[in-house]
Amino acid sequence: MLRRGFALARMKRWGSAAKDLEQAVSADPEDKKANAELQMVRRMLTEQAKDARAHAKCVICDSTRAPSIPTRKLLVKVLQAKPLKPIKPAKEADMPVRATEEAGDVPAPPCPSSASAPTARTYVPRSVRMRGRHLAEVGSDHGQGAKKPMSFYQFEAQWARSRPLDRASLLRRLGAASLPALFRESLDSELLASILQALEVDLAEGHSQNQFAVEVLGSLSRTPRFELSLQSLTAPERKQLEEVLAKLRVEVAAEEMAKLDDAYRPAMNAVTSHVCSSAATAVASRG
């Protein structure tokens, strides 16, 4: 420790040297060489502090430095606006014939006599005529308050942040007839299960009519991805489907329920087989 203190003092690292020498002196107070070196280091620390304060004072009180940041004046030349040349009115001879006719400056040509040849009609391409007719039809549709159909991305965003009861209201606003086109490439088992949950909650609350639920289930059965989505339902989801169909079977006509049973028979058969297998497993375990 003493040797390191001497080395640090030779390197003029007074702070570190003072710490090492203080430890050496505390270990051996009779060491005169260590005491002398420690006194010298402390004296150098005091002088170093004085020099630092003097330097800081000189920097602060420097008369050559300006009290504020120098600025430069930026001269901007403003260009004078050029006077506009007066516009001369166009002569009637220079104006096109159609413009003069629209303005009413030149009288319309006299009607040709019956003996003269028929006047040539301006040709309008068929594509232009059809486009004008299409725009007129679109304008009339908007005038009658037609609504723009909802895309699946908009439906998915609203569906994700809605509760089951609100989801049933969303289905009612869209209408059951629009579901096959809306879910043409997007129907999956998760979406089908969420629709079944919304219908079940809505039927339990009594807000929905049974006929609307039948129409929704029938429209889902006409969707291209319906069979794959139906086969991918889990056992609890298929049980939920069975409960919805059981509620509808009480008040809906037998013909309509027969169509739904035919469409959803794979899921119902899977539920029945699952129940049978569970019962068989339970009996086997008891035996």
C-alpha positions as CSV (number, residue, x, y, z in Angstrom):
1,M,0.0,0.0,0.0
2,L,2.9,2.4,0.9
3,R,4.7,1.7,-2.4
4,R,1.6,2.2,-4.4
5,G,1.0,5.5,-2.6
6,F,4.6,6.6,-3.5
7,A,4.0,5.6,-7.2
8,L,0.7,7.5,-7.4
9,A,2.4,10.5,-5.9
10,R,5.1,10.4,-8.6
11,M,2.3,10.2,-11.2
12,K,0.7,13.3,-9.5
13,R,-2.5,11.5,-8.8
14,W,-2.8,13.2,-5.5
15,G,-6.3,12.0,-4.5
16,S,-5.5,8.2,-4.9
17,A,-2.1,8.7,-3.4
18,A,-3.5,10.4,-0.3
19,K,-5.9,7.5,0.3
20,D,-3.1,4.9,0.1
21,L,-0.7,6.9,2.3
22,E,-3.4,7.4,4.9
23,Q,-3.9,3.7,5.2
24,A,-0.2,3.1,5.4
25,V,0.2,5.7,8.2
26,S,-2.7,4.3,10.1
27,A,-1.1,0.8,9.9
28,D,2.4,2.2,11.0
29,P,2.2,5.6,12.7
30,E,6.0,5.6,13.3
31,D,6.9,5.6,9.6
32,K,8.4,9.0,9.2
33,K,8.8,8.6,5.4
34,A,5.2,7.8,5.0
35,N,4.1,10.8,7.1
36,A,6.3,13.2,5.2
37,E,5.0,11.9,1.9
38,L,1.4,12.2,3.1
39,Q,2.0,15.8,4.2
40,M,3.4,16.6,0.8
41,V,0.5,15.0,-1.0
42,R,-2.1,16.9,1.2
43,R,-0.2,20.2,0.4
44,M,-0.4,19.4,-3.3
45,L,-4.1,18.7,-3.0
46,T,-4.7,22.1,-1.4
47,E,-2.7,23.9,-4.1
48,Q,-4.5,22.0,-6.8
49,A,-7.8,23.1,-5.4
50,K,-6.6,26.7,-5.2
51,D,-5.5,26.6,-8.8
52,A,-8.8,25.1,-9.9
53,R,-10.7,27.9,-8.2
54,A,-8.5,30.6,-9.7
55,H,-8.8,29.2,-13.2
56,A,-12.6,29.1,-12.8
57,K,-12.6,32.7,-11.6
58,C,-10.5,33.8,-14.5
59,V,-12.8,32.0,-17.0
60,I,-15.9,33.6,-15.5
61,C,-14.4,37.1,-15.3
62,D,-12.7,37.1,-18.7
63,S,-13.0,40.6,-20.1
64,T,-12.4,39.5,-23.7
65,R,-15.6,37.4,-23.7
66,A,-18.8,39.1,-24.7
67,P,-21.6,39.0,-22.1
68,S,-24.1,37.8,-24.8
69,I,-24.0,35.6,-27.8
70,P,-23.1,37.6,-30.9
71,T,-25.8,37.8,-33.5
72,R,-25.8,38.7,-37.2
73,K,-28.3,40.8,-39.0
74,L,-29.8,39.1,-42.0
75,L,-30.7,41.4,-44.8
76,V,-33.6,40.3,-47.0
77,K,-34.2,42.0,-50.2
78,V,-37.9,42.4,-51.0
79,L,-38.5,42.2,-54.7
80,Q,-41.0,44.6,-56.1
81,A,-44.1,43.0,-57.7
82,K,-44.1,43.5,-61.4
83,P,-47.2,45.2,-62.8
84,L,-49.5,42.8,-64.6
85,K,-50.1,43.4,-68.2
86,P,-53.7,44.3,-69.0
87,I,-55.5,41.5,-70.7
88,K,-56.9,42.5,-74.0
89,P,-60.4,41.3,-74.8
90,A,-60.5,38.7,-77.5
91,K,-62.0,39.6,-80.8
92,E,-65.0,37.9,-82.1
93,A,-63.1,36.6,-85.0
94,D,-60.5,34.9,-82.8
95,M,-63.1,33.1,-80.6
96,P,-64.2,29.6,-81.5
97,V,-67.6,29.2,-83.0
98,R,-68.9,26.9,-80.2
99,A,-67.7,29.3,-77.5
100,T,-69.4,32.3,-79.1
101,E,-72.6,30.3,-79.5
102,E,-72.6,29.4,-75.8
103,A,-71.9,32.9,-74.8
104,G,-74.7,34.2,-77.0
105,D,-72.5,36.7,-78.8
106,V,-73.2,35.3,-82.2
107,P,-76.7,34.4,-83.2
108,A,-77.4,30.7,-84.0
109,P,-77.3,29.8,-87.7
110,P,-80.7,29.7,-89.4
111,C,-82.5,26.4,-89.5
112,P,-81.8,24.5,-92.8
113,S,-84.6,24.1,-95.2
114,S,-86.3,20.8,-95.7
115,A,-84.7,20.5,-99.1
116,S,-81.1,20.7,-97.7
117,A,-79.2,17.7,-96.5
118,P,-79.6,16.6,-92.8
119,T,-77.0,18.0,-90.4
120,A,-74.3,15.7,-89.1
121,R,-74.6,14.5,-85.5
122,T,-71.6,14.5,-83.1
123,Y,-70.4,10.9,-82.5
124,V,-70.2,9.8,-78.9
125,P,-68.4,6.5,-78.2
126,R,-70.5,3.8,-76.6
127,S,-68.1,3.5,-73.6
128,V,-68.7,7.1,-72.8
129,R,-72.4,6.8,-73.1
130,M,-72.4,3.7,-70.8
131,R,-70.2,5.4,-68.3
132,G,-72.5,8.4,-68.1
133,R,-75.5,6.1,-67.6
134,H,-73.6,4.2,-64.8
135,L,-72.8,7.5,-63.0
136,A,-76.4,8.6,-63.2
137,E,-77.6,5.2,-61.7
138,V,-75.0,5.5,-58.9
139,G,-76.1,9.0,-58.2
140,S,-79.8,7.9,-58.0
141,D,-78.8,5.1,-55.6
142,H,-77.0,7.5,-53.3
143,G,-80.0,9.8,-53.5
144,Q,-82.2,7.1,-52.3
145,G,-80.0,6.6,-49.2
146,A,-78.3,3.3,-50.3
147,K,-75.7,2.1,-47.8
148,K,-72.2,1.0,-48.7
149,P,-71.7,-2.7,-47.9
150,M,-69.4,-3.5,-44.9
151,S,-66.1,-5.2,-45.6
152,F,-64.9,-8.1,-43.6
153,Y,-62.1,-6.1,-42.1
154,Q,-64.6,-3.5,-40.8
155,F,-66.8,-6.3,-39.5
156,E,-63.9,-8.1,-37.8
157,A,-62.8,-4.9,-36.0
158,Q,-66.3,-4.3,-34.7
159,W,-66.8,-7.9,-33.8
160,A,-63.6,-8.2,-31.8
161,R,-64.4,-5.3,-29.5
162,S,-68.1,-6.1,-29.0
163,R,-69.8,-8.3,-26.4
164,P,-72.0,-11.3,-27.4
165,L,-75.2,-9.3,-27.1
166,D,-73.8,-6.4,-29.2
167,R,-72.6,-9.0,-31.7
168,A,-76.1,-10.2,-32.2
169,S,-77.2,-6.6,-32.8
170,L,-74.4,-6.2,-35.4
171,L,-75.7,-9.4,-37.2
172,R,-79.2,-8.0,-37.2
173,R,-78.0,-4.7,-38.8
174,L,-76.1,-6.5,-41.5
175,G,-78.9,-8.9,-42.2
176,A,-78.7,-12.7,-42.6
177,A,-78.8,-12.5,-46.4
178,S,-75.4,-10.6,-46.5
179,L,-73.4,-13.2,-44.5
180,P,-72.5,-15.6,-47.3
181,A,-70.9,-12.8,-49.3
182,L,-69.2,-11.3,-46.2
183,F,-67.8,-14.6,-45.0
184,R,-67.0,-16.0,-48.5
185,E,-63.3,-16.4,-47.8
186,S,-63.0,-15.7,-44.1
187,L,-65.3,-18.1,-42.2
188,D,-63.5,-20.3,-39.7
189,S,-64.4,-22.4,-36.7
190,E,-63.5,-19.6,-34.2
191,L,-65.8,-17.1,-36.0
192,L,-68.6,-19.7,-36.3
193,A,-68.3,-20.5,-32.5
194,S,-68.5,-16.8,-31.6
195,I,-71.7,-16.4,-33.8
196,L,-73.3,-19.4,-32.0
197,Q,-72.4,-17.8,-28.7
198,A,-74.0,-14.5,-29.7
199,L,-77.2,-16.2,-30.9
200,E,-77.4,-18.3,-27.7
201,V,-77.0,-15.2,-25.5
202,D,-79.5,-13.2,-27.6
203,L,-82.1,-16.0,-27.4
204,A,-81.6,-16.4,-23.7
205,E,-82.1,-12.6,-23.1
206,G,-85.2,-12.7,-25.3
207,H,-84.0,-9.8,-27.6
208,S,-84.0,-11.9,-30.8
209,Q,-86.8,-13.7,-32.6
210,N,-86.3,-17.3,-33.4
211,Q,-86.8,-16.7,-37.1
212,F,-83.7,-14.4,-37.3
213,A,-81.5,-17.1,-35.7
214,V,-82.8,-19.6,-38.2
215,E,-82.0,-17.2,-41.1
216,V,-78.4,-16.6,-39.7
217,L,-77.8,-20.4,-39.3
218,G,-79.2,-21.0,-42.8
219,S,-77.0,-18.3,-44.4
220,L,-73.9,-19.7,-42.6
221,S,-74.6,-23.1,-44.1
222,R,-74.4,-21.6,-47.6
223,T,-71.0,-20.2,-47.1
224,P,-68.2,-21.9,-49.1
225,R,-66.0,-22.6,-46.0
226,F,-68.9,-23.8,-43.8
227,E,-68.2,-27.5,-43.8
228,L,-64.5,-27.1,-42.9
229,S,-65.4,-24.7,-40.1
230,L,-68.1,-27.0,-38.8
231,Q,-65.7,-30.0,-38.7
232,S,-63.2,-27.9,-36.8
233,L,-65.5,-27.1,-33.8
234,T,-64.4,-28.3,-30.4
235,A,-66.6,-30.5,-28.2
236,P,-67.9,-27.6,-26.0
237,E,-68.6,-25.5,-29.2
238,R,-70.6,-28.4,-30.7
239,K,-72.5,-28.8,-27.5
240,Q,-73.3,-25.1,-27.7
241,L,-74.6,-25.6,-31.2
242,E,-76.8,-28.4,-30.0
243,E,-78.3,-26.1,-27.3
244,V,-79.1,-23.4,-29.9
245,L,-80.8,-25.9,-32.2
246,A,-82.7,-27.3,-29.3
247,K,-84.1,-23.9,-28.4
248,L,-85.1,-23.2,-32.0
249,R,-86.7,-26.6,-32.4
250,V,-89.4,-25.7,-29.8
251,E,-91.0,-22.8,-31.7
252,V,-89.7,-23.1,-35.3
253,A,-91.6,-25.0,-38.0
254,A,-90.5,-28.6,-38.7
255,E,-89.6,-27.9,-42.4
256,E,-87.1,-25.2,-41.5
257,M,-85.6,-27.2,-38.7
258,A,-85.2,-30.2,-41.0
259,K,-83.0,-28.0,-43.3
260,L,-80.9,-26.9,-40.4
261,D,-80.6,-30.4,-39.1
262,D,-79.4,-31.6,-42.5
263,A,-76.8,-28.8,-42.7
264,Y,-75.5,-29.2,-39.2
265,R,-75.8,-33.0,-38.9
266,P,-72.0,-33.6,-39.0
267,A,-71.5,-31.6,-35.9
268,M,-74.5,-33.2,-34.2
269,N,-73.3,-36.7,-35.0
270,A,-69.9,-35.8,-33.6
271,V,-71.6,-34.6,-30.3
272,T,-73.6,-37.9,-30.1
273,S,-70.5,-40.0,-30.8
274,H,-68.5,-38.1,-28.2
275,V,-71.2,-38.6,-25.6
276,C,-71.5,-42.3,-26.4
277,S,-67.7,-42.8,-26.2
278,S,-67.6,-40.9,-22.9
279,A,-70.4,-43.1,-21.5
280,A,-68.6,-46.3,-22.7
281,T,-65.3,-45.2,-21.2
282,A,-67.1,-44.5,-17.9
283,V,-68.8,-47.9,-17.9
284,A,-65.5,-49.6,-18.7
285,S,-63.7,-47.8,-15.9
286,R,-66.3,-48.8,-13.4
287,G,-66.2,-52.5,-14.6
